[in-house]
Amino acid sequence: MVVTGVPPEFREELLAQIGKICSSDGLRSSESLCHLLTYLARHAIREPGSSAKEYQIATEVLGRPADFDPRLDSTVRVQTGRLRAKLAEYYAGPGAEDPIIVEVPRGSYSVAVHPRALPAPPAALAPSPPAPEPAAPGLPIREKRYGNAALLLSFVCFGLLAALLYVVLAYVVPVHRTATGARTSGPGPSLSRFWEPFVTGPERTWVVFSNAEFVGRPETGMRYLRAERDKGAVILDHYTGTGEVMAIHEIDRLFAQFGHAVFVKRGRLLNLDDVKNNDVVFVGSPSENLTLRDLPPARNFEFGREPGGNPESALRILNLHPSAGEQPAYFASPGLPITQDYAVIGLMPGPDGAHWVMTLAGISTIGTQAAVEYACNEASVTQLVRRAALPGGKLQPFEALIRVTISRGVPVSGELVAFHPRV
């Protein structure tokens, strides 16, 4: 029997099941669906038998404005449909053995809970028939020929199957390669040492990508928000660069080799408590990854603009303590297309001292992609490991600067031009 609404005495059991569902592979990266599921579950506990209102879900869960009109905006219906599909995927996969099944019935905004039906006991086995008498020795000549042919065909099929398996293992199953093209069975020693603080703990590492504030509309034109002239404008904060997209893919690929999970979140939804309680990798500069501005300031390289605060001036990386041969500031190539960029790779302790923060940020989105690719490549990251190594194998906090060469919108090389220990 399916129960719509949940009695208060089952509150903890239901919420524990919701937490398990939201931490599964299919839902943990979909923050909005997890919020929706949790909201519906809490509503079912508070008001058993009733359905949440579409307007409440839109404004309280999905961030729609107060003038939300369900006749014009189908967001709630679309998201609820997606949630139903995700729940079906969960119970067909990792939740196949869960004793409690949570559903969102069609036509309502509530949850239904029912116990999983126990499998029927196996039927008694009928006694086995007596084994047939062995055949008399000797087969007709024609049957012997067919038997030999069948045996030969079996050997041929076995050989073809072995050859096919070899092809699959050698060419279809992905293999990991170093920068020189040599195959490896997983991350090399330098990558393992470089990423050790982020892949050895039991919790997932948070990967936070930048998403800038825009005004305007995608179909008519958008531009960066300028606070002094865009007061009261509606902010669009759900866009990011192609470099960040490729960077997230590269980090996820590398962490899969480590057997460690990541939790991806956009910068605008992050708060300092998240940074205090997790190991965090920031993808993108502080000009778009705004939470970085609230962390301890950079001590060696800082993103900024020309003195005077002109918002139209080009973004640059300031070298706060130039060493011999280093420049005081680094700019991306002027004009379009971009052919050269600079990016910062930084490693520092988190605010609580028990976690770590890494910054991978370019002046442009392509520079950000290059910084991540540099940090995920065995050959290039070896240079950082050598410079940051401490006795005993640990790495000291540091900030490094790389110069990026770009061709047709794609980073083709990264060169380490400065390395400063973070003291």
C-alpha positions as CSV (number, residue, x, y, z in Angstrom):
1,M,0.0,0.0,0.0
2,V,1.3,3.5,-0.9
3,V,1.0,6.1,1.8
4,T,0.7,9.8,0.8
5,G,2.1,11.9,3.6
6,V,4.2,10.7,6.5
7,P,3.3,10.4,10.1
8,P,5.7,12.4,12.4
9,E,7.0,9.2,14.1
10,F,8.5,8.2,10.7
11,R,10.2,11.5,10.2
12,E,13.8,10.5,10.9
13,E,13.5,7.3,8.8
14,L,12.2,9.2,5.8
15,L,14.7,12.0,6.0
16,A,17.5,9.4,6.3
17,Q,16.2,7.8,3.1
18,I,16.1,11.2,1.4
19,G,19.7,11.9,2.4
20,K,20.7,8.5,1.0
21,I,19.0,9.3,-2.3
22,C,20.5,12.8,-2.6
23,S,24.0,11.4,-2.0
24,S,23.7,8.9,-4.8
25,D,25.5,9.3,-8.1
26,G,22.3,10.2,-10.0
27,L,21.2,13.1,-7.7
28,R,24.2,14.5,-5.7
29,S,25.2,16.8,-8.6
30,S,21.7,18.1,-9.0
31,E,21.3,20.5,-6.2
32,S,17.9,21.9,-7.3
33,L,16.3,18.4,-7.4
34,C,17.7,17.5,-4.0
35,H,16.2,20.7,-2.6
36,L,12.9,19.9,-4.2
37,L,12.8,16.3,-2.9
38,T,13.7,17.4,0.7
39,Y,11.1,20.2,0.6
40,L,8.4,17.7,-0.5
41,A,9.4,15.2,2.1
42,R,9.3,17.9,4.9
43,H,5.9,19.1,3.6
44,A,4.6,15.5,3.8
45,I,5.7,15.2,7.4
46,R,4.2,18.6,8.4
47,E,0.9,18.2,6.5
48,P,0.2,14.5,5.8
49,G,-2.2,13.9,3.0
50,S,-1.8,17.4,1.4
51,S,0.1,18.5,-1.6
52,A,2.4,21.5,-1.7
53,K,1.4,24.4,-3.9
54,E,3.1,25.1,-7.2
55,Y,3.7,28.7,-6.3
56,Q,5.3,27.8,-2.9
57,I,7.7,25.4,-4.7
58,A,8.6,28.0,-7.3
59,T,9.4,30.8,-4.9
60,E,10.7,28.9,-1.8
61,V,12.7,26.2,-3.5
62,L,13.5,27.1,-7.1
63,G,14.2,30.8,-6.6
64,R,11.4,32.2,-8.8
65,P,10.3,35.8,-8.2
66,A,7.2,36.8,-6.3
67,D,5.3,37.4,-9.5
68,F,5.7,33.8,-10.6
69,D,2.8,32.7,-12.8
70,P,2.4,28.9,-13.3
71,R,0.4,29.5,-16.4
72,L,3.4,31.1,-18.1
73,D,6.3,29.3,-16.4
74,S,6.4,25.5,-16.3
75,T,9.6,25.2,-14.2
76,V,7.9,23.4,-11.3
77,R,6.3,20.8,-13.5
78,V,9.5,20.2,-15.5
79,Q,11.6,19.9,-12.3
80,T,9.1,17.6,-10.7
81,G,9.1,15.4,-13.8
82,R,12.8,15.2,-13.7
83,L,12.7,14.3,-10.0
84,R,10.3,11.4,-10.8
85,A,12.7,10.1,-13.5
86,K,15.7,10.3,-11.1
87,L,13.9,8.4,-8.4
88,A,13.0,5.7,-10.8
89,E,16.6,5.5,-11.9
90,Y,17.8,5.3,-8.3
91,Y,15.4,2.5,-7.3
92,A,16.3,0.6,-10.5
93,G,20.1,0.9,-9.6
94,P,21.8,1.7,-6.3
95,G,18.5,1.7,-4.3
96,A,17.3,-1.7,-5.6
97,E,17.6,-3.2,-2.1
98,D,16.4,-0.3,-0.1
99,P,13.5,-1.3,2.3
100,I,11.7,2.1,1.7
101,I,10.6,3.4,-1.6
102,V,9.9,7.1,-2.0
103,E,7.9,8.3,-5.0
104,V,6.3,11.6,-6.3
105,P,2.9,10.6,-7.5
106,R,1.8,12.1,-10.8
107,G,-0.7,15.0,-10.5
108,S,0.6,16.1,-7.0
109,Y,3.5,17.8,-5.4
110,S,4.0,15.5,-2.5
111,V,5.9,12.3,-1.7
112,A,4.4,8.8,-1.3
113,V,6.2,6.2,0.8
114,H,5.8,2.5,0.9
115,P,7.8,-0.5,2.0
116,R,9.4,-2.7,-0.6
117,A,7.5,-5.9,-1.2
118,L,9.2,-8.9,0.1
119,P,10.1,-11.5,-2.6
120,A,7.8,-14.6,-2.7
121,P,9.3,-17.7,-1.1
122,P,10.8,-20.1,-3.6
123,A,8.5,-22.9,-4.7
124,A,9.4,-26.4,-3.7
125,L,11.6,-28.1,-6.3
126,A,10.2,-31.1,-8.0
127,P,12.3,-34.2,-7.7
128,S,14.8,-34.5,-10.5
129,P,14.0,-37.1,-13.1
130,P,16.3,-40.1,-13.1
131,A,19.4,-39.7,-15.2
132,P,19.1,-41.3,-18.6
133,E,20.9,-44.5,-19.3
134,P,24.3,-43.8,-21.0
135,A,24.2,-44.2,-24.8
136,A,25.7,-47.3,-26.2
137,P,29.3,-46.8,-27.4
138,G,29.9,-46.0,-31.0
139,L,28.2,-43.4,-33.2
140,P,27.2,-43.6,-36.8
141,I,29.8,-42.1,-39.1
142,R,27.6,-39.2,-40.0
143,E,27.0,-38.2,-36.4
144,K,30.8,-38.4,-35.7
145,R,31.4,-36.0,-38.6
146,Y,28.8,-33.6,-37.1
147,G,30.4,-33.9,-33.7
148,N,33.9,-33.1,-35.1
149,A,32.5,-30.2,-37.0
150,A,30.8,-28.8,-33.9
151,L,34.1,-29.2,-31.9
152,L,36.0,-27.3,-34.6
153,L,33.4,-24.6,-34.8
154,S,33.6,-24.2,-31.0
155,F,37.4,-23.7,-31.2
156,V,36.9,-21.1,-34.0
157,C,34.3,-19.2,-31.9
158,F,36.5,-19.3,-28.9
159,G,39.4,-17.8,-30.9
160,L,37.2,-15.1,-32.3
161,L,35.9,-14.3,-28.8
162,A,39.4,-14.0,-27.5
163,A,40.5,-11.8,-30.3
164,L,37.4,-9.5,-29.8
165,L,38.2,-9.3,-26.1
166,Y,41.7,-8.3,-26.8
167,V,40.5,-5.5,-29.2
168,V,38.0,-4.2,-26.6
169,L,40.7,-4.1,-23.8
170,A,43.3,-2.7,-26.0
171,Y,41.3,-0.1,-28.0
172,V,37.8,0.4,-26.7
173,V,38.3,0.5,-22.9
174,P,39.8,4.0,-22.2
175,V,43.5,4.0,-21.2
176,H,45.2,6.8,-19.5
177,R,48.2,8.4,-21.2
178,T,50.9,10.7,-20.1
179,A,51.9,13.8,-22.0
180,T,54.3,11.7,-24.0
181,G,51.6,9.3,-25.0
182,A,52.8,6.4,-22.9
183,R,50.0,4.3,-21.4
184,T,49.6,4.2,-17.6
185,S,47.3,2.3,-15.3
186,G,46.3,5.3,-13.3
187,P,47.7,8.6,-11.9
188,G,51.5,8.8,-11.8
189,P,53.5,9.5,-8.7
190,S,53.6,13.3,-9.2
191,L,49.9,13.5,-9.7
192,S,49.3,11.3,-6.7
193,R,51.5,13.5,-4.5
194,F,50.1,16.8,-5.8
195,W,46.4,15.8,-5.3
196,E,46.9,13.8,-2.1
197,P,45.2,16.3,0.2
198,F,42.1,16.2,-1.9
199,V,41.7,12.5,-2.7
200,T,42.6,10.7,0.6
201,G,39.7,11.8,2.8
202,P,36.4,10.0,3.1
203,E,34.3,13.0,2.0
204,R,33.8,14.2,-1.6
205,T,36.0,17.1,-2.8
206,W,34.0,20.1,-3.7
207,V,34.8,21.6,-7.2
208,V,33.4,25.1,-7.4
209,F,33.2,26.7,-10.9
210,S,32.9,30.4,-11.5
211,N,29.7,31.9,-12.8
212,A,29.8,35.7,-13.5
213,E,26.9,38.1,-12.9
214,F,25.3,39.3,-16.2
215,V,22.5,41.6,-17.1
216,G,20.4,41.4,-20.2
217,R,18.9,38.3,-22.0
218,P,20.7,35.6,-23.9
219,E,18.6,36.1,-27.0
220,T,19.0,39.9,-27.1
221,G,22.5,40.3,-25.7
222,M,24.1,40.0,-22.2
223,R,27.0,41.9,-20.6
224,Y,28.8,41.8,-17.3
225,L,27.0,43.5,-14.4
226,R,28.4,46.9,-13.5
227,A,27.0,47.7,-10.0
228,E,27.3,51.5,-10.4
229,R,25.1,51.6,-13.5
230,D,23.0,48.5,-13.2
231,K,21.2,49.2,-9.9
232,G,18.0,47.2,-9.7
233,A,18.7,45.2,-12.8
234,V,17.8,41.5,-12.8
235,I,21.0,39.4,-12.5
236,L,21.7,36.4,-14.6
237,D,24.2,34.2,-12.7
238,H,23.8,30.8,-14.4
239,Y,26.3,31.1,-17.2
240,T,29.9,30.1,-17.3
241,G,32.8,29.8,-19.8
242,T,33.7,26.9,-22.1
243,G,37.0,26.7,-20.3
244,E,35.3,26.0,-17.0
245,V,33.2,23.2,-18.6
246,M,36.3,21.5,-20.0
247,A,38.1,22.0,-16.7
248,I,35.3,20.3,-14.7
249,H,35.4,17.4,-17.1
250,E,39.2,17.0,-16.7
251,I,39.0,17.1,-12.9
252,D,36.2,14.5,-12.9
253,R,38.2,12.3,-15.2
254,L,41.3,12.5,-13.0
255,F,39.4,11.9,-9.7
256,A,37.7,8.9,-11.2
257,Q,41.2,7.4,-11.7
258,F,41.8,8.1,-8.0
259,G,38.5,6.4,-7.1
260,H,37.4,9.6,-5.4
261,A,34.1,11.4,-5.8
262,V,33.6,15.1,-6.5
263,F,30.7,17.4,-5.7
264,V,30.3,20.1,-8.4
265,K,28.8,23.5,-7.3
266,R,28.6,26.9,-8.9
267,G,30.3,29.7,-7.1
268,R,27.3,31.9,-6.5
269,L,25.7,29.2,-4.4
270,L,28.8,28.6,-2.2
271,N,29.2,30.1,1.3
272,L,32.1,30.2,3.7
273,D,30.8,27.3,5.9
274,D,31.0,25.1,2.8
275,V,34.7,26.1,2.5
276,K,35.4,25.5,6.2
277,N,34.0,22.0,6.2
278,N,35.3,20.6,2.9
279,D,38.3,20.4,0.6
280,V,37.6,22.8,-2.2
281,V,39.0,23.3,-5.7
282,F,38.1,26.7,-7.1
283,V,37.9,26.8,-11.0
284,G,37.9,30.4,-12.2
285,S,39.3,33.7,-11.0
286,P,38.0,35.8,-8.1
287,S,36.5,38.2,-10.6
288,E,33.8,35.6,-11.3
289,N,34.3,33.1,-8.4
290,L,33.2,35.6,-5.8
291,T,33.7,33.4,-2.7
292,L,37.5,33.6,-3.3
293,R,37.3,37.2,-2.2
294,D,36.3,36.2,1.3
295,L,39.2,33.8,1.8
296,P,42.6,34.9,3.1
297,P,44.0,37.2,0.4
298,A,46.6,36.2,-2.2
299,R,50.1,36.9,-1.0
300,N,51.9,36.6,-4.3
301,F,49.5,36.9,-7.3
302,E,46.3,38.8,-7.3
303,F,43.7,39.4,-10.0
304,G,42.9,43.1,-10.6
305,R,42.5,46.0,-13.0
306,E,44.3,49.2,-13.7
307,P,44.8,51.5,-10.7
308,G,41.9,53.9,-10.4
309,G,39.1,51.3,-10.5
310,N,38.2,51.7,-14.1
311,P,35.7,48.8,-14.6
312,E,36.4,48.8,-18.4
313,S,40.1,48.2,-18.0
314,A,41.6,44.8,-18.8
315,L,41.9,42.2,-16.1
316,R,45.4,41.3,-15.2
317,I,47.4,39.3,-12.7
318,L,49.5,41.4,-10.3
319,N,52.8,40.0,-9.1
320,L,52.9,41.4,-5.5
321,H,56.5,40.3,-4.8
322,P,58.4,40.0,-8.1
323,S,61.5,38.0,-8.0
324,A,64.5,38.7,-10.3
325,G,63.4,38.4,-13.9
326,E,59.7,38.5,-13.2
327,Q,57.2,41.2,-14.3
328,P,55.1,43.2,-11.9
329,A,51.9,42.4,-13.9
330,Y,50.8,39.9,-16.5
331,F,48.2,40.5,-19.2
332,A,46.4,38.3,-21.7
333,S,47.2,39.2,-25.3
334,P,45.2,42.2,-26.5
335,G,42.5,42.0,-29.1
336,L,40.9,38.9,-30.6
337,P,41.5,36.1,-31.0
338,I,43.4,35.5,-27.7
339,T,46.8,33.9,-28.4
340,Q,48.3,34.2,-24.9
341,D,47.0,34.1,-21.4
342,Y,48.3,33.7,-17.8
343,A,46.9,31.6,-15.0
344,V,47.4,31.0,-11.3
345,I,47.7,27.6,-9.6
346,G,47.5,28.0,-5.8
347,L,47.5,25.6,-2.9
348,M,46.7,26.8,0.6
349,P,45.2,25.5,3.9
350,G,41.4,26.0,4.3
351,P,40.0,28.5,6.9
352,D,39.8,25.8,9.6
353,G,43.3,24.4,9.0
354,A,42.0,20.9,8.6
355,H,41.0,21.1,4.9
356,W,42.7,22.4,1.8
357,V,41.8,24.9,-0.9
358,M,43.2,24.9,-4.5
359,T,42.8,27.7,-7.0
360,L,43.0,27.1,-10.7
361,A,42.3,30.4,-12.5
362,G,43.1,32.2,-15.7
363,I,42.6,35.7,-16.8
364,S,40.3,34.3,-19.5
365,T,38.2,31.2,-19.5
366,I,40.8,29.5,-21.8
367,G,43.5,30.3,-19.2
368,T,41.4,28.6,-16.5
369,Q,41.1,25.5,-18.7
370,A,44.9,25.5,-19.2
371,A,45.5,25.8,-15.5
372,V,43.4,22.7,-14.8
373,E,45.0,20.7,-17.6
374,Y,48.4,21.7,-16.3
375,A,47.5,20.5,-12.8
376,C,46.0,17.2,-14.2
377,N,49.0,16.2,-16.3
378,E,51.8,14.0,-14.9
379,A,54.6,15.7,-16.9
380,S,53.7,19.3,-16.1
381,V,52.7,18.8,-12.5
382,T,56.0,17.2,-11.8
383,Q,57.6,20.7,-12.0
384,L,55.3,22.0,-9.2
385,V,55.9,19.0,-7.0
386,R,59.6,19.4,-7.2
387,R,59.4,23.1,-6.3
388,A,56.8,22.6,-3.5
389,A,58.2,19.4,-1.9
390,L,59.0,19.4,1.8
391,P,61.1,16.8,3.7
392,G,58.8,13.8,4.4
393,G,56.9,14.0,1.1
394,K,54.3,16.8,1.9
395,L,53.8,19.8,-0.2
396,Q,54.2,23.3,1.1
397,P,51.4,25.9,0.2
398,F,52.4,27.9,-2.9
399,E,51.2,30.1,-5.7
400,A,52.5,29.5,-9.2
401,L,52.0,31.4,-12.5
402,I,51.9,29.7,-15.9
403,R,52.0,31.3,-19.3
404,V,49.4,29.8,-21.7
405,T,49.7,29.6,-25.5
406,I,46.4,29.5,-27.3
407,S,45.5,28.5,-30.8
408,R,42.0,28.8,-32.3
409,G,40.5,29.1,-28.9
410,V,42.2,26.1,-27.4
411,P,45.1,26.1,-24.9
412,V,48.0,24.2,-26.5
413,S,50.8,24.6,-23.9
414,G,51.5,25.9,-20.5
415,E,54.8,27.1,-19.2
416,L,55.7,27.7,-15.5
417,V,57.1,31.2,-15.3
418,A,57.0,31.9,-11.5
419,F,56.7,29.9,-8.3
420,H,56.3,31.5,-4.9
421,P,56.0,29.5,-1.6
422,R,53.1,30.8,0.4
423,V,54.7,31.8,3.7
